[in-house]
Amino acid sequence: GPKIVSTCCGCIAVIPWSQVNAEQMVPLYVHLNKWMRGKTVVIIISMWDGFRGKETERKSIIEKVKEYFPPEDRPTMQIFTTSGGKLHYIYRIEDLMQRL
């Protein structure tokens, strides 16, 4: 809830590349802008294994994410890309580590 979000130092959001500019993502961007102002925001653009576009299109998707955030917050943002499969393995490793 807002109490937890307002006291955290940042967040990680995972967005499939095909949904970056989708209308249903706007509430997420609004929420991040409201609660993560001045904090570390890490955006992971996933599902790159299904992307068939050119390098210029890939870069424009990354730039599109930045456009949803104020210019003063963009320098502290971190944006990464990964495939869906790799992201799944990261979650599985994390789950296994928690069981140890």
CORRAWO-V602336 format. One record per residue. N is the residue number from 1. RES is the residue in three letters. BURIAL is I if it has 24 or more other C-alpha atoms within 12 Angstrom, else O. D_LAST is the distance of its C-alpha to the last C-alpha in whole Angstrom. Layout:
# CORRAWO-V602336
n:N res:RES burial:BURIAL d_last:D_LAST
n:N res:RES burial:BURIAL d_last:D_LAST
This chain:
# CORRAWO-V602336
n:1 res:GLY burial:O d_last:29
n:2 res:PRO burial:O d_last:31
n:3 res:LYS burial:O d_last:30
n:4 res:ILE burial:O d_last:27
n:5 res:VAL burial:O d_last:28
n:6 res:SER burial:O d_last:31
n:7 res:THR burial:O d_last:29
n:8 res:CYS burial:O d_last:26
n:9 res:CYS burial:O d_last:27
n:10 res:GLY burial:O d_last:26
n:11 res:CYS burial:I d_last:25
n:12 res:ILE burial:O d_last:24
n:13 res:ALA burial:I d_last:26
n:14 res:VAL burial:I d_last:26
n:15 res:ILE burial:I d_last:29
n:16 res:PRO burial:I d_last:30
n:17 res:TRP burial:I d_last:33
n:18 res:SER burial:I d_last:36
n:19 res:GLN burial:O d_last:35
n:20 res:VAL burial:I d_last:35
n:21 res:ASN burial:I d_last:39
n:22 res:ALA burial:O d_last:39
n:23 res:GLU burial:O d_last:41
n:24 res:GLN burial:O d_last:38
n:25 res:MET burial:O d_last:36
n:26 res:VAL burial:O d_last:38
n:27 res:PRO burial:O d_last:37
n:28 res:LEU burial:I d_last:33
n:29 res:TYR burial:I d_last:35
n:30 res:VAL burial:O d_last:37
n:31 res:HIS burial:O d_last:34
n:32 res:LEU burial:I d_last:33
n:33 res:ASN burial:I d_last:36
n:34 res:LYS burial:O d_last:37
n:35 res:TRP burial:I d_last:33
n:36 res:MET burial:I d_last:32
n:37 res:ARG burial:I d_last:35
n:38 res:GLY burial:O d_last:35
n:39 res:LYS burial:I d_last:31
n:40 res:THR burial:O d_last:29
n:41 res:VAL burial:I d_last:29
n:42 res:VAL burial:I d_last:27
n:43 res:ILE burial:I d_last:28
n:44 res:ILE burial:I d_last:26
n:45 res:ILE burial:I d_last:29
n:46 res:SER burial:I d_last:28
n:47 res:MET burial:I d_last:29
n:48 res:TRP burial:I d_last:31
n:49 res:ASP burial:O d_last:31
n:50 res:GLY burial:O d_last:33
n:51 res:PHE burial:O d_last:36
n:52 res:ARG burial:O d_last:39
n:53 res:GLY burial:O d_last:41
n:54 res:LYS burial:O d_last:42
n:55 res:GLU burial:O d_last:41
n:56 res:THR burial:O d_last:43
n:57 res:GLU burial:O d_last:42
n:58 res:ARG burial:I d_last:38
n:59 res:LYS burial:O d_last:39
n:60 res:SER burial:O d_last:41
n:61 res:ILE burial:I d_last:38
n:62 res:ILE burial:I d_last:36
n:63 res:GLU burial:I d_last:39
n:64 res:LYS burial:O d_last:40
n:65 res:VAL burial:I d_last:36
n:66 res:LYS burial:I d_last:38
n:67 res:GLU burial:O d_last:41
n:68 res:TYR burial:I d_last:39
n:69 res:PHE burial:I d_last:38
n:70 res:PRO burial:O d_last:41
n:71 res:PRO burial:O d_last:42
n:72 res:GLU burial:O d_last:41
n:73 res:ASP burial:O d_last:37
n:74 res:ARG burial:I d_last:37
n:75 res:PRO burial:O d_last:37
n:76 res:THR burial:O d_last:33
n:77 res:MET burial:I d_last:32
n:78 res:GLN burial:I d_last:30
n:79 res:ILE burial:I d_last:30
n:80 res:PHE burial:I d_last:28
n:81 res:THR burial:I d_last:29
n:82 res:THR burial:I d_last:26
n:83 res:SER burial:O d_last:27
n:84 res:GLY burial:O d_last:25
n:85 res:GLY burial:O d_last:23
n:86 res:LYS burial:O d_last:22
n:87 res:LEU burial:O d_last:21
n:88 res:HIS burial:O d_last:19
n:89 res:TYR burial:O d_last:17
n:90 res:ILE burial:O d_last:16
n:91 res:TYR burial:O d_last:15
n:92 res:ARG burial:O d_last:13
n:93 res:ILE burial:O d_last:11
n:94 res:GLU burial:O d_last:10
n:95 res:ASP burial:O d_last:9
n:96 res:LEU burial:O d_last:7
n:97 res:MET burial:O d_last:5
n:98 res:GLN burial:O d_last:5
n:99 res:ARG burial:O d_last:4
n:100 res:LEU burial:O d_last:0
